[in-house]
Amino acid sequence: MKLTLLVSTLAASLCAGEVLVSLPVNVDGNLKNLQLLRGETFERAALSFMELNGLVADGVESQRSQDVIAQLASMLREKVTEQQPAPPKEIVVTVPLTIDGVESSLTLFRDEPISDAVSRFLRDAALTEEFKLEAAPQLLQVLANKVAELNAPAQEPQFSFDISIDGQSAVVQHFQGADPLVEAREFAARVGVTDETFLGQLLPTVAKEIQKRIDELTQPQTTPSQTELFSVPLTVNNQAVVLVHYEGWTPTQSALSFLNQNGITDPNTVNEYLPQLIEVLDNQVRQLADAQAAAVPQQATAAAPTRSPLLSVPITIGDQVHQLTYYQGDSLDLTAQLFLEAHGLTNNPNYAAFVTELSLTLRKGIQELDQQMAANTSPKEPLFQLPITLGGATYDLAYYDHENPGAVATEFCTSKIPALTASFGRAVTDDEVQQCKVYIFQTITRVVDELAAQSVQSPVQVPVEKAPLLFTLDIDLGEGRNAALPFHDGDNAVDVANQFCERNNVDVENVPMLVEEIRKQVAKV
């Protein structure tokens, strides 16, 4: 009795403490509160509850009491876990979007499927259902491309070297094919140099050092075989000089080489002349390209004094809008550089980022033009069409000759995600999308192989105009085997069914069933 009294007193004192968790527990038909106090263990709270409610008649050490203690402690542990705030999700990808003039961001959390991220974005967006259906495949592709860029293996620099800035050592890296001036601006942004005066001295110095090392690496191969593309007469310090541009060189390389050969090494002077020389060289490159195009026999009679821009994109700088013009065949990066330099942004600390952003804008514009051209071309007949059932709805899958089956499967499945989400009443999982892609890919390749085999096995006949294909049935032969049954306009259902059974070693007793399926599909068409 003394022990029981002591425990009861202890339990009563604990009850006066702060209650962290309270759970209703059914004890002989009555609800009792199972409580966890601050500083109390789960097992201690479970034992106190049992003692207060007379559940330890057979002793605390009995197997029954230990099982009940474990069960009650587990209930408390789960309740505490539920009440703890979930850790914030880590955003690994953010894609800025502007839809109908409204800026928003498409985000992807760590370990979140891409399809779930797009579904979440569209669910919260104030858009019409029709627009969401149209936008879903595009958003999936944009997000997938962004993830692929982040997961792509990092390119190794061709060389690197150290320079000292205010007594601190910093590493300059050069990647093969990159422009030295762009890399100099990226380096300045990386080390946090923003002072305009200092940038005016630093950028040409770093670019010159990069170019010097490039020349040292390429000199043994390029010096004997340098081919002059053109030369431009100039006057520097009242002296006539020649600016030479070689085949395979960038305008920046030729400009830096020219300044070095003429003893122009002062950073301020180099920074003043470099953009002007690059613009001169780029204009000459364009004129040379125009001349070469005019020399083509098919265009010999066409007058082409100037090129028409392929693309013109409005870019806002401050409160003014300027046109970023792109000519077909030009370098995207160089076009972006010349645009920024023409508008006084050469020494902007974000120069490198601006070059990348403008290049991406041009690339997207070119892709949109290509898509428009493809959409305007007359549609061709598909090689075959298959009825595919997903989420209780049937869709027509059209496959055209020489298409990539994997790309067709990916586009088909991703385009159906919004419809499947609405049908299921939940987000489509990444595994379900992957299963769809595998099934569609295997179906396409199987039908293509069967059609190819049929064309090889068919006897040589006089070419006749083939009737249009109405549909293709996917017939299950059992044991994991399927076969395609194509049906053309004007075909006889009985003949087609008999030929199918003969071709696939199927018992002819299946002909009536096949004829019925063919007639059902014909009725739908």
C-alpha positions as MATLAB code, in Angstrom:
seq = 'MKLTLLVSTLAASLCAGEVLVSLPVNVDGNLKNLQLLRGETFERAALSFMELNGLVADGVESQRSQDVIAQLASMLREKVTEQQPAPPKEIVVTVPLTIDGVESSLTLFRDEPISDAVSRFLRDAALTEEFKLEAAPQLLQVLANKVAELNAPAQEPQFSFDISIDGQSAVVQHFQGADPLVEAREFAARVGVTDETFLGQLLPTVAKEIQKRIDELTQPQTTPSQTELFSVPLTVNNQAVVLVHYEGWTPTQSALSFLNQNGITDPNTVNEYLPQLIEVLDNQVRQLADAQAAAVPQQATAAAPTRSPLLSVPITIGDQVHQLTYYQGDSLDLTAQLFLEAHGLTNNPNYAAFVTELSLTLRKGIQELDQQMAANTSPKEPLFQLPITLGGATYDLAYYDHENPGAVATEFCTSKIPALTASFGRAVTDDEVQQCKVYIFQTITRVVDELAAQSVQSPVQVPVEKAPLLFTLDIDLGEGRNAALPFHDGDNAVDVANQFCERNNVDVENVPMLVEEIRKQVAKV';
ca = [
       0.000    0.000    0.000;
       2.829    2.403    0.711;
       4.275    1.819   -2.725;
       0.886    2.389   -4.351;
       0.379    5.582   -2.359;
       3.826    6.856   -3.340;
       3.212    6.203   -7.017;
      -0.214    7.831   -6.883;
       1.244   10.900   -5.189;
       3.962   11.098   -7.835;
       1.430   10.747  -10.607;
      -0.728   13.481   -9.079;
       2.247   15.831   -8.869;
       3.151   15.161  -12.471;
      -0.391   15.877  -13.568;
       0.096   19.367  -12.273;
       2.870   19.842  -14.858;
       2.469   21.014  -18.466;
       0.530   18.562  -20.629;
       2.238   18.052  -23.992;
      -0.069   15.409  -25.457;
      -3.546   14.166  -24.507;
      -5.193   11.128  -26.123;
      -8.647    9.587  -25.464;
      -8.342    5.863  -24.640;
     -11.278    3.463  -24.239;
     -11.077    1.644  -20.883;
     -13.935   -0.788  -20.291;
     -16.307    1.312  -22.388;
     -15.261    4.639  -20.827;
     -12.988    7.232  -22.443;
      -9.947    8.141  -20.330;
      -7.263   10.728  -21.084;
      -3.776    9.395  -21.763;
      -1.449   12.348  -21.066;
       2.230   13.057  -21.616;
       3.752   15.709  -19.330;
       6.844   17.771  -20.054;
       9.952   15.896  -18.939;
       8.105   12.573  -18.757;
       9.081    9.542  -20.860;
       6.520    7.776  -23.039;
       6.767    4.583  -20.933;
       6.409    6.498  -17.639;
       3.288    8.262  -18.953;
       1.830    4.924  -20.075;
       2.496    3.330  -16.669;
       0.958    6.305  -14.821;
      -2.173    6.007  -16.958;
      -2.462    2.282  -16.209;
      -2.021    2.817  -12.468;
      -4.572    5.635  -12.361;
      -7.104    3.466  -14.162;
      -6.436    0.164  -12.348;
      -4.869   -1.660  -15.292;
      -1.923   -3.244  -13.418;
      -3.809   -5.739  -11.283;
      -1.567   -8.576  -12.427;
       1.639   -6.597  -11.768;
       3.793   -4.195  -13.763;
       6.270   -6.918  -14.735;
       3.644   -9.217  -16.270;
       3.705   -9.756  -20.024;
       0.231   -8.273  -20.399;
       1.186   -5.066  -18.573;
       4.388   -4.709  -20.620;
       2.417   -5.128  -23.877;
      -0.097   -2.463  -22.816;
       2.718   -0.087  -21.787;
       4.395   -0.569  -25.181;
       1.111    0.043  -27.004;
       0.270    3.214  -25.068;
       3.837    4.547  -25.413;
       3.657    3.962  -29.175;
       0.393    5.924  -29.372;
       1.971    8.844  -27.516;
       5.071    8.722  -29.690;
       2.991    8.874  -32.892;
       0.920   11.780  -31.542;
       4.051   13.765  -30.659;
       5.452   13.110  -34.126;
       2.229   14.369  -35.723;
       2.309   17.588  -33.682;
       5.901   18.390  -34.565;
       6.098   20.867  -37.440;
       7.255   19.308  -40.690;
      10.729   20.450  -41.772;
      10.597   23.041  -44.552;
      10.905   21.534  -48.009;
      14.101   22.379  -49.850;
      13.575   24.046  -53.220;
      16.112   22.702  -55.721;
      14.823   24.341  -58.925;
      13.066   27.662  -59.512;
      11.868   28.665  -62.980;
      10.571   32.262  -63.277;
       7.463   32.483  -65.482;
       5.328   35.303  -66.844;
       1.775   34.263  -67.777;
      -0.636   36.910  -69.059;
       1.616   39.599  -67.619;
       1.657   38.025  -64.153;
       5.040   36.936  -62.815;
       5.232   33.667  -60.888;
       7.684   30.857  -60.174;
       7.532   27.152  -60.938;
       9.374   25.411  -58.087;
      10.573   21.850  -57.596;
      11.232   20.480  -54.116;
      13.951   17.937  -53.398;
      12.790   14.360  -54.151;
       9.551   15.682  -55.690;
       8.526   14.191  -59.068;
       8.500   16.739  -61.897;
       4.889   15.913  -62.736;
       3.838   16.624  -59.125;
       5.547   20.022  -59.210;
       3.726   21.000  -62.416;
       0.387   19.739  -61.063;
       0.914   21.740  -57.849;
       1.757   24.892  -59.835;
      -1.293   24.567  -62.100;
      -3.578   23.755  -59.163;
      -2.648   27.018  -57.421;
      -2.566   29.132  -60.604;
      -5.550   31.331  -61.460;
      -5.903   29.946  -64.987;
      -8.685   28.390  -67.015;
      -8.827   24.606  -67.256;
      -8.308   24.818  -71.021;
      -5.156   26.892  -70.570;
      -3.870   24.496  -67.901;
      -4.272   21.544  -70.272;
      -2.323   23.389  -72.975;
       0.391   24.623  -70.610;
       1.047   21.341  -68.766;
       3.249   19.657  -71.458;
       5.257   22.850  -71.964;
       5.849   23.298  -68.227;
       6.878   19.647  -67.888;
       9.422   20.084  -70.690;
      10.774   23.359  -69.276;
      11.205   21.882  -65.793;
      12.726   18.649  -67.143;
      15.247   20.652  -69.191;
      16.163   22.730  -66.138;
      16.699   19.591  -64.035;
      18.805   18.075  -66.814;
      20.961   21.217  -66.924;
      21.532   21.063  -63.170;
      22.353   17.346  -63.299;
      24.656   17.641  -66.296;
      28.296   16.855  -65.480;
      30.372   19.974  -64.937;
      32.741   20.829  -67.779;
      36.399   20.760  -66.819;
      38.340   23.989  -67.480;
      40.946   23.886  -70.223;
      43.332   25.748  -67.925;
      43.334   27.984  -64.846;
      45.737   30.452  -63.266;
      45.973   32.631  -60.156;
      45.912   36.421  -60.030;
      46.155   38.739  -57.039;
      43.385   41.241  -56.231;
      44.033   43.545  -53.279;
      46.550   41.055  -51.942;
      44.088   38.155  -52.170;
      44.694   35.253  -54.558;
      41.844   34.340  -56.943;
      41.582   31.653  -59.624;
      40.706   32.451  -63.246;
      39.359   29.534  -65.299;
      39.058   29.154  -69.068;
      36.750   26.645  -70.736;
      37.359   25.515  -74.280;
      35.493   27.625  -76.831;
      34.518   30.358  -74.351;
      35.088   34.052  -75.065;
      37.918   35.526  -72.915;
      36.056   38.807  -72.331;
      32.895   37.007  -71.181;
      34.989   34.829  -68.859;
      36.689   37.936  -67.476;
      33.295   39.438  -66.602;
      32.150   36.152  -65.019;
      35.337   36.098  -62.947;
      34.778   39.681  -61.766;
      31.190   38.871  -60.773;
      32.315   35.727  -58.946;
      34.884   37.562  -56.805;
      32.452   40.424  -56.124;
      34.168   43.262  -58.009;
      31.562   45.975  -58.687;
      33.554   49.226  -58.738;
      33.270   50.633  -62.275;
      36.743   52.175  -62.272;
      38.403   48.998  -61.073;
      36.385   46.925  -63.546;
      37.668   49.103  -66.365;
      41.216   48.040  -65.449;
      40.530   44.444  -64.388;
      38.471   43.149  -67.326;
      40.916   43.839  -70.180;
      43.825   42.602  -68.045;
      42.155   39.278  -67.252;
      40.893   38.832  -70.827;
      44.374   39.536  -72.155;
      45.942   36.974  -69.793;
      43.378   34.358  -70.851;
      44.012   35.096  -74.534;
      47.759   34.926  -73.976;
      47.510   31.410  -72.603;
      45.128   30.361  -75.379;
      47.684   31.579  -77.914;
      50.439   29.676  -76.130;
      48.400   26.471  -76.303;
      47.368   26.868  -79.937;
      50.445   28.543  -81.415;
      52.290   25.326  -82.432;
      49.258   24.202  -84.409;
      47.839   27.489  -85.693;
      50.872   29.608  -86.500;
      51.993   27.698  -89.635;
      48.444   27.358  -90.987;
      46.826   30.697  -90.030;
      44.462   31.778  -92.799;
      43.575   35.445  -93.066;
      39.859   35.965  -93.631;
      40.055   39.726  -94.128;
      41.889   42.842  -92.965;
      40.618   46.309  -92.084;
      42.834   49.420  -92.445;
      42.742   51.669  -89.366;
      44.486   54.757  -88.048;
      45.860   54.580  -84.501;
      47.835   57.504  -83.057;
      48.090   59.041  -86.547;
      49.653   55.835  -87.896;
      48.142   53.568  -90.552;
      47.743   50.024  -89.217;
      45.891   46.887  -90.314;
      43.426   44.919  -88.185;
      43.664   41.278  -89.328;
      41.027   38.617  -88.617;
      42.017   34.954  -89.031;
      39.872   31.939  -89.785;
      38.716   30.175  -86.616;
      39.351   33.220  -84.386;
      36.668   35.070  -82.455;
      36.411   38.862  -82.840;
      37.653   39.242  -79.255;
      40.766   37.161  -80.019;
      41.609   39.209  -83.103;
      40.986   42.512  -81.298;
      43.208   41.597  -78.324;
      45.943   40.335  -80.648;
      45.803   43.598  -82.617;
      46.108   45.730  -79.467;
      49.001   43.635  -78.190;
      50.886   43.806  -81.504;
      50.574   47.587  -81.562;
      51.772   48.037  -77.984;
      48.397   49.126  -76.623;
      48.449   47.548  -73.163;
      47.156   50.284  -70.860;
      43.976   48.847  -69.247;
      41.922   52.010  -69.734;
      42.927   52.303  -73.384;
      42.302   48.610  -74.020;
      38.870   48.863  -72.412;
      38.065   51.865  -74.612;
      39.176   50.316  -77.917;
      38.103   46.683  -77.414;
      34.302   47.072  -77.924;
      34.876   49.285  -80.986;
      37.250   46.781  -82.598;
      34.879   43.878  -81.891;
      32.032   45.766  -83.561;
      34.193   46.534  -86.619;
      35.185   42.877  -86.947;
      31.644   41.622  -86.488;
      30.343   43.965  -89.197;
      33.038   42.689  -91.554;
      32.111   39.085  -90.741;
      28.499   39.847  -91.632;
      29.505   41.516  -94.896;
      31.710   38.541  -95.764;
      28.837   36.149  -95.073;
      26.541   38.253  -97.295;
      29.110   38.206 -100.086;
      29.515   34.443  -99.852;
      25.754   33.964  -99.931;
      25.463   36.200 -102.996;
      28.089   34.077 -104.773;
      25.924   30.944 -104.635;
      24.700   30.175 -108.205;
      21.074   29.873 -107.178;
      21.202   33.351 -105.658;
      23.461   35.013 -108.186;
      20.666   37.160 -109.567;
      19.141   38.079 -106.224;
      20.171   41.434 -104.829;
      20.999   41.139 -101.129;
      22.729   44.305  -99.896;
      21.536   43.654  -96.354;
      20.286   40.691  -94.404;
      16.817   40.478  -92.983;
      16.769   39.674  -89.279;
      15.466   36.249  -88.359;
      14.234   37.432  -84.982;
      13.710   40.706  -83.120;
      12.986   40.655  -79.382;
      11.982   43.746  -77.325;
      14.302   44.217  -74.322;
      13.567   46.776  -71.591;
      16.581   48.706  -70.248;
      15.578   51.198  -67.595;
      12.360   52.753  -68.872;
      13.149   52.307  -72.585;
      12.493   49.363  -74.898;
      15.215   48.342  -77.378;
      15.081   45.678  -80.078;
      17.511   42.757  -79.779;
      17.981   41.733  -83.427;
      19.298   38.322  -84.442;
      20.463   37.266  -87.917;
      20.443   33.629  -88.961;
      23.847   31.988  -88.615;
      25.222   34.535  -86.110;
      26.609   33.550  -82.725;
      23.960   33.937  -80.013;
      26.533   34.933  -77.389;
      28.198   37.459  -79.694;
      24.833   38.985  -80.610;
      24.062   39.394  -76.903;
      27.498   40.943  -76.216;
      27.170   43.485  -79.028;
      23.679   44.446  -77.837;
      24.881   45.057  -74.275;
      27.949   46.979  -75.434;
      25.833   49.124  -77.775;
      23.682   50.150  -74.809;
      26.473   50.961  -72.367;
      26.340   47.814  -70.243;
      29.885   46.653  -70.923;
      31.087   47.274  -67.368;
      27.913   46.199  -65.603;
      28.772   43.651  -62.866;
      25.945   41.443  -64.172;
      27.305   41.507  -67.735;
      28.006   37.758  -67.884;
      24.550   36.918  -66.525;
      22.947   39.314  -69.030;
      24.798   37.600  -71.906;
      23.509   34.208  -70.773;
      19.944   35.492  -70.304;
      19.809   37.222  -73.703;
      21.276   34.160  -75.439;
      18.612   31.991  -73.822;
      15.893   34.442  -74.895;
      17.116   34.289  -78.506;
      17.345   30.493  -78.398;
      13.734   30.237  -77.161;
      12.572   32.623  -79.873;
      14.289   30.549  -82.565;
      12.693   27.371  -81.196;
       9.254   29.011  -81.293;
       9.828   30.031  -84.935;
      10.834   26.460  -85.795;
       7.686   25.153  -84.098;
       5.529   27.630  -86.029;
       7.132   26.579  -89.312;
       6.575   22.932  -88.448;
       2.939   23.637  -87.565;
       2.356   25.418  -90.890;
       3.564   22.486  -92.961;
       0.873   20.241  -94.387;
       0.157   17.269  -92.102;
       1.240   13.839  -93.292;
      -0.586   10.582  -92.849;
       0.432    8.537  -89.786;
       2.066    5.150  -90.280;
      -0.551    3.719  -87.927;
      -2.991    4.694  -85.181;
      -3.705    2.807  -81.964;
      -6.551    3.208  -79.440;
      -4.944    3.567  -75.990;
      -7.012    3.398  -72.792;
      -5.751    5.422  -69.801;
      -7.743    6.198  -66.660;
     -10.967    4.899  -68.196;
     -10.697    7.128  -71.289;
      -9.580    6.076  -74.791;
      -7.095    8.198  -76.748;
      -5.833    7.846  -80.322;
      -2.059    7.425  -80.542;
      -0.791    8.407  -83.999;
       2.711    7.335  -85.035;
       4.447    8.771  -88.096;
       7.201    7.135  -90.094;
      10.775    7.725  -88.837;
       9.610    9.249  -85.535;
      11.519    8.440  -82.340;
       9.314    5.959  -80.407;
      10.784    7.117  -77.081;
      10.015   10.772  -77.812;
       6.482    9.908  -78.972;
       5.862    7.860  -75.805;
       7.159   10.663  -73.572;
       5.077   13.357  -75.279;
       1.930   11.197  -75.259;
       2.139   10.257  -71.576;
       3.127   13.701  -70.271;
       0.349   15.383  -72.281;
      -2.227   13.166  -70.560;
      -1.086   13.975  -66.989;
      -3.656   16.768  -66.379;
      -6.519   14.576  -67.660;
      -5.360   11.602  -65.584;
      -5.002   13.817  -62.504;
      -8.611   14.928  -62.901;
      -9.745   11.335  -63.516;
      -7.895    9.860  -60.517;
      -8.701   12.745  -58.184;
      -5.052   12.861  -57.186;
      -1.643   13.679  -58.632;
      -0.206   11.140  -61.067;
       2.960    9.618  -59.603;
       6.298    9.568  -61.390;
       6.225    5.751  -61.420;
       2.851    5.755  -63.175;
       4.136    8.150  -65.827;
       7.212    5.958  -66.321;
       5.052    2.828  -66.670;
       2.965    4.632  -69.290;
       6.098    5.594  -71.250;
       7.446    2.022  -71.186;
       4.116    0.552  -72.320;
       3.666    3.047  -75.175;
       7.293    2.626  -76.281;
       7.015   -1.173  -76.351;
       3.678   -1.006  -78.182;
       5.029    1.336  -80.868;
       8.225   -0.652  -81.452;
       6.301   -3.925  -81.614;
       3.852   -2.605  -84.222;
       6.692   -1.046  -86.253;
       8.592   -4.349  -86.228;
       5.487   -6.283  -87.266;
       4.716   -3.884  -90.106;
       8.333   -4.140  -91.266;
       8.193   -7.947  -91.138;
       4.951   -7.956  -93.118;
       6.470   -5.766  -95.809;
       9.475   -8.118  -96.083;
       7.336  -11.282  -96.207;
       4.849   -9.880  -98.708;
       5.464  -11.041 -102.316;
       6.673   -8.484 -104.825;
       3.653   -6.916 -106.443;
       2.981   -4.177 -108.900;
       2.796   -0.955 -106.879;
      -0.774    0.149 -106.366;
      -2.184    3.111 -104.557;
      -2.786    2.034 -100.944;
      -6.132    2.792  -99.378;
      -5.981    5.028  -96.293;
      -5.493    3.286  -92.953;
      -8.634    3.528  -90.834;
      -7.255    2.041  -87.614;
      -4.996   -0.626  -86.131;
      -6.204   -3.075  -83.478;
      -3.790   -4.311  -80.803;
      -4.670   -8.037  -80.414;
      -3.586   -9.986  -77.326;
      -2.301  -13.432  -78.447;
      -1.717  -14.668  -74.886;
       1.521  -15.589  -73.106;
       2.620  -11.943  -73.177;
       2.410  -11.710  -77.005;
       0.549   -9.045  -78.961;
       0.076   -8.427  -82.678;
      -1.196   -5.523  -84.764;
      -4.231   -5.867  -87.031;
      -4.309   -2.918  -89.478;
      -7.576   -2.214  -91.324;
      -7.705    0.023  -94.429;
     -10.596    1.728  -96.152;
     -12.328   -0.783  -98.430;
     -10.913   -3.892  -96.733;
     -13.125   -6.938  -96.184;
     -13.402   -7.679  -92.459;
     -13.576  -11.466  -92.956;
     -10.575  -11.530  -95.295;
      -8.525   -9.344  -92.966;
      -9.406  -11.544  -89.970;
      -8.485  -14.747  -91.860;
      -5.185  -13.263  -93.042;
      -4.378  -12.169  -89.500;
      -5.007  -15.682  -88.103;
      -2.911  -17.273  -90.837;
      -0.073  -14.784  -90.420;
       0.087  -15.232  -86.637;
      -0.704  -18.986  -86.421;
      -4.016  -18.319  -84.669;
      -6.885  -20.823  -84.764;
      -9.467  -19.794  -87.385;
     -12.229  -20.226  -84.817;
     -11.199  -16.744  -83.626;
     -12.195  -15.190  -86.969;
     -15.799  -14.340  -85.898;
     -14.539  -12.573  -82.782;
     -12.018  -10.567  -84.824;
     -14.666   -9.666  -87.410;
     -16.930   -8.395  -84.623;
     -14.144   -6.223  -83.155;
     -13.318   -4.838  -86.605;
     -16.957   -3.929  -87.273;
     -17.265   -2.247  -83.863;
     -14.225   -0.097  -84.624;
     -15.511    0.689  -88.140;
     -18.771    1.889  -86.599;
     -16.819    4.274  -84.354;
     -14.851    5.643  -87.306;
];
